[in-house]
Amino acid sequence: MFEWLAIPISLALLLLALAAPIILVYLFFRLTAEAFYQVGFSYWHALLMVFGSFVGSSVDIRLHAGIITSYPPIFIEAADLLSPVIDLSFAAPFHPVVLAVNLGGCIIPVVVSLAILVRCGVSTKRAILGTLVVAAITYRMAMPVADQGILLPVYVAPTLAAFCGLLLARRLQAAPALAYISGTMGTLLGADIFNLLTPGVLAELAPLVPPAEMAGRPLVLSIGGAGVFDGIFLTGIIAVLLAAFIVHFFHRSGETSSKRCTSR
């Protein structure tokens, strides 16, 4: 009897294992679309942006025409001027790198942030303030690690962005929109761009003695991509969901749920 029961149970477990990836993908798309909906986009537009971000995550656009192997002279001269005040000793040459920006993880979030400023009437001053706060803290907490990239605890940027949105918004309905802008733009500036401009970071990310699998080919540093830099797209999504959850937790009314990012 128990042998006969084992067959349907095994079949059910097998079907569940096969369906698990589909369920996870569906939940990811559903939560991401909900985040875009909270900042003022329709579900159709939200799904379009999610799909565009997903497809665009495999597209890297070069920032520099050639391969970079050392810091430019003006960069080293500026570091020498600051050396009496700050210890900026670092290796000038490094393993060949290609600097790029990712379409789905960087360019699309930036475009969405600009669209939110226009569509939702978010205060530009408050958005800039939130962006600078997130940028300053993520810059201090981000750590460049060779062969891994610039590492930042996954909860830091979304939590900071959500709190910035809640504290800076005059009305809580605008908090998710401010959280998205603060999270995406702040992480882009603080964890990525500011670190790239910091003397010695490129040399730490791409040492002269690379791993065996990197020998003979350049290292791609993709801002917002799945390579060295990542997390910008997800930071905005998680920040919006956190802020929206707190807003709905404290204001469970029909007016609050129907008015999204309609005030400054």
C-alpha positions as CSV (number, residue, x, y, z in Angstrom):
1,M,0.0,0.0,0.0
2,F,2.7,2.4,1.0
3,E,4.6,1.6,-2.2
4,W,1.6,2.8,-4.2
5,L,1.4,6.0,-2.2
6,A,5.1,6.7,-2.9
7,I,4.5,7.0,-6.6
8,P,2.0,10.0,-6.6
9,I,4.0,11.7,-3.8
10,S,7.2,11.5,-5.9
11,L,5.3,12.7,-9.0
12,A,3.9,15.7,-7.0
13,L,7.4,16.6,-5.7
14,L,8.8,16.3,-9.3
15,L,6.1,18.6,-10.6
16,L,6.7,21.0,-7.8
17,A,10.4,21.1,-8.5
18,L,9.7,21.7,-12.2
19,A,7.2,24.5,-11.5
20,A,9.3,26.2,-8.8
21,P,11.4,28.3,-11.3
22,I,8.2,29.4,-13.2
23,I,6.6,30.4,-9.9
24,L,9.7,32.4,-8.8
25,V,9.8,34.2,-12.2
26,Y,6.1,35.0,-12.0
27,L,6.5,36.4,-8.4
28,F,9.5,38.5,-9.5
29,F,7.6,40.0,-12.4
30,R,4.5,40.5,-10.3
31,L,6.3,42.3,-7.5
32,T,8.3,44.4,-9.9
33,A,5.2,45.4,-11.8
34,E,3.6,46.3,-8.5
35,A,6.5,48.5,-7.6
36,F,6.3,50.4,-10.8
37,Y,2.5,50.7,-10.3
38,Q,3.1,52.3,-6.9
39,V,5.2,55.0,-8.5
40,G,2.4,56.0,-10.9
41,F,2.7,53.7,-13.9
42,S,-0.1,51.5,-15.3
43,Y,0.3,47.8,-15.0
44,W,0.8,47.5,-18.8
45,H,3.6,50.1,-18.7
46,A,5.0,48.4,-15.6
47,L,5.1,45.1,-17.4
48,L,6.7,46.7,-20.4
49,M,9.5,48.2,-18.2
50,V,10.0,45.0,-16.4
51,F,10.4,43.1,-19.7
52,G,12.6,45.8,-21.1
53,S,14.8,45.7,-18.0
54,F,15.0,41.9,-18.2
55,V,16.0,41.9,-21.8
56,G,18.3,44.9,-21.4
57,S,20.2,43.3,-18.6
58,S,22.2,41.4,-21.3
59,V,23.1,44.6,-23.2
60,D,26.2,46.5,-22.1
61,I,27.1,49.9,-23.8
62,R,30.7,50.9,-23.7
63,L,31.7,54.1,-22.1
64,H,35.1,54.1,-23.6
65,A,36.1,53.2,-27.2
66,G,39.2,51.2,-26.2
67,I,40.5,49.0,-23.4
68,I,41.7,50.7,-20.3
69,T,45.0,49.5,-18.8
70,S,46.1,52.4,-16.5
71,Y,44.9,55.7,-15.0
72,P,45.3,58.7,-17.2
73,P,48.1,61.1,-16.3
74,I,45.8,63.9,-15.1
75,F,44.2,61.4,-12.7
76,I,47.6,60.5,-11.2
77,E,48.7,64.1,-11.0
78,A,45.6,65.0,-9.1
79,A,46.2,62.0,-6.7
80,D,49.8,63.3,-6.2
81,L,48.5,66.7,-5.2
82,L,46.3,65.1,-2.5
83,S,48.9,62.7,-1.3
84,P,50.2,65.0,1.5
85,V,46.7,65.1,3.0
86,I,45.4,61.6,2.1
87,D,47.3,58.4,1.6
88,L,46.6,57.7,-2.1
89,S,49.3,55.2,-2.9
90,F,48.1,52.8,-5.5
91,A,49.2,50.9,-8.6
92,A,48.8,53.0,-11.8
93,P,48.6,50.0,-14.3
94,F,46.1,47.2,-13.9
95,H,44.6,44.3,-15.8
96,P,42.8,45.5,-19.0
97,V,39.2,46.6,-18.3
98,V,36.2,47.7,-20.3
99,L,33.9,50.3,-18.7
100,A,30.3,50.0,-19.7
101,V,26.8,50.8,-18.6
102,N,24.0,48.2,-18.6
103,L,20.8,49.0,-20.4
104,G,18.4,47.2,-18.1
105,G,20.2,47.8,-14.8
106,C,21.3,51.4,-15.3
107,I,19.9,53.3,-18.2
108,I,16.3,52.2,-17.8
109,P,16.2,53.0,-14.0
110,V,17.6,56.4,-14.7
111,V,15.0,57.0,-17.4
112,V,12.3,55.8,-15.0
113,S,13.6,58.1,-12.3
114,L,13.4,61.1,-14.6
115,A,9.9,60.0,-15.7
116,I,8.8,59.8,-12.1
117,L,10.0,63.4,-11.5
118,V,7.7,64.6,-14.3
119,R,4.7,62.2,-13.9
120,C,4.4,62.3,-10.1
121,G,5.3,65.9,-9.5
122,V,8.0,64.8,-7.0
123,S,10.0,67.7,-5.5
124,T,13.3,67.9,-7.3
125,K,15.1,69.3,-4.2
126,R,13.8,66.5,-2.0
127,A,14.8,63.9,-4.7
128,I,18.3,65.3,-4.9
129,L,18.6,65.4,-1.1
130,G,17.5,61.8,-0.8
131,T,19.9,60.8,-3.6
132,L,22.8,62.5,-2.0
133,V,22.1,60.8,1.4
134,V,22.0,57.4,-0.1
135,A,25.0,58.1,-2.3
136,A,27.1,59.3,0.7
137,I,26.3,56.3,2.8
138,T,26.6,53.7,0.1
139,Y,29.9,55.2,-1.0
140,R,31.3,54.8,2.6
141,M,30.0,51.2,2.9
142,A,30.8,49.8,-0.5
143,M,34.0,47.8,-0.8
144,P,35.8,47.0,-4.0
145,V,36.9,43.4,-4.0
146,A,39.1,41.9,-6.7
147,D,37.3,39.3,-9.0
148,Q,34.0,40.1,-7.3
149,G,33.3,43.8,-7.8
150,I,32.1,46.5,-5.5
151,L,30.2,44.8,-2.7
152,L,27.5,46.3,-0.7
153,P,25.1,44.6,1.8
154,V,21.9,44.0,-0.2
155,Y,19.7,45.6,2.5
156,V,21.6,48.8,2.9
157,A,20.6,50.9,-0.2
158,P,16.9,49.8,-0.3
159,T,16.4,50.5,3.4
160,L,18.1,53.9,3.2
161,A,16.1,54.8,0.1
162,A,12.8,53.7,1.8
163,F,13.5,55.8,4.9
164,C,14.6,58.8,2.8
165,G,11.3,58.6,0.9
166,L,9.2,58.4,4.1
167,L,11.1,61.2,5.8
168,L,11.3,63.6,2.9
169,A,7.9,63.2,1.4
170,R,5.4,65.9,2.6
171,R,2.6,63.3,2.1
172,L,3.2,59.6,2.5
173,Q,1.7,58.8,-0.9
174,A,4.8,60.4,-2.5
175,A,7.2,58.2,-0.4
176,P,7.5,55.3,-2.9
177,A,8.4,57.6,-5.8
178,L,11.0,59.4,-3.7
179,A,12.3,56.0,-2.5
180,Y,12.8,54.8,-6.1
181,I,14.7,57.9,-7.2
182,S,16.8,58.0,-4.0
183,G,17.6,54.3,-4.3
184,T,18.5,54.0,-7.9
185,M,20.3,57.4,-8.4
186,G,21.9,57.2,-5.0
187,T,23.3,53.7,-5.5
188,L,24.4,54.6,-9.0
189,L,26.4,57.6,-7.8
190,G,27.6,56.4,-4.5
191,A,28.4,52.7,-5.0
192,D,29.4,52.9,-8.6
193,I,30.4,56.2,-10.1
194,F,32.0,57.8,-7.0
195,N,34.0,54.5,-6.4
196,L,35.2,54.5,-10.0
197,L,36.5,58.0,-9.5
198,T,38.3,57.1,-6.3
199,P,42.0,56.6,-6.9
200,G,43.1,53.0,-6.7
201,V,39.7,51.3,-7.0
202,L,40.2,50.1,-10.6
203,A,43.6,48.7,-9.6
204,E,41.9,46.8,-6.8
205,L,39.1,45.4,-9.0
206,A,41.5,44.4,-11.8
207,P,44.9,43.6,-10.4
208,L,47.9,43.0,-12.6
209,V,47.9,39.3,-11.8
210,P,44.3,38.3,-12.7
211,P,42.7,34.9,-12.2
212,A,43.7,32.2,-14.7
213,E,40.3,32.4,-16.4
214,M,40.8,36.1,-17.0
215,A,44.2,35.8,-18.7
216,G,44.3,37.3,-22.2
217,R,40.9,39.0,-22.1
218,P,39.7,42.3,-20.5
219,L,37.5,42.5,-17.4
220,V,34.1,44.1,-18.1
221,L,33.0,46.6,-15.4
222,S,29.3,47.1,-16.2
223,I,27.5,49.7,-14.1
224,G,24.1,48.2,-13.3
225,G,24.9,45.0,-15.0
226,A,25.2,41.4,-14.0
227,G,29.0,41.7,-13.9
228,V,31.0,43.8,-11.5
229,F,28.4,46.4,-10.7
230,D,24.8,45.3,-10.0
231,G,21.9,45.9,-7.7
232,I,20.7,49.3,-9.0
233,F,17.5,48.0,-10.6
234,L,16.6,45.7,-7.6
235,T,17.4,48.5,-5.2
236,G,14.7,50.7,-6.6
237,I,12.2,47.9,-6.7
238,I,12.8,46.8,-3.1
239,A,12.9,50.4,-1.8
240,V,9.5,51.1,-3.4
241,L,7.9,48.0,-2.0
242,L,9.3,48.8,1.5
243,A,8.0,52.3,1.4
244,A,4.7,51.3,0.0
245,F,4.2,48.6,2.6
246,I,4.9,51.1,5.4
247,V,2.5,53.6,3.9
248,H,-0.3,51.1,3.5
249,F,0.3,49.8,7.0
250,F,-0.3,53.1,8.6
251,H,-2.9,54.4,6.1
252,R,-5.3,51.7,5.2
253,S,-7.9,53.8,3.5
254,G,-9.4,53.9,0.0
255,E,-8.0,57.3,-0.7
256,T,-4.5,56.3,0.1
257,S,-4.6,53.2,-2.0
258,S,-6.0,55.1,-5.0
259,K,-3.7,58.1,-4.9
260,R,-0.2,57.2,-5.9
261,C,2.7,59.8,-5.9
262,T,0.2,62.6,-6.5
263,S,1.8,65.2,-4.1
264,R,5.1,66.8,-3.5
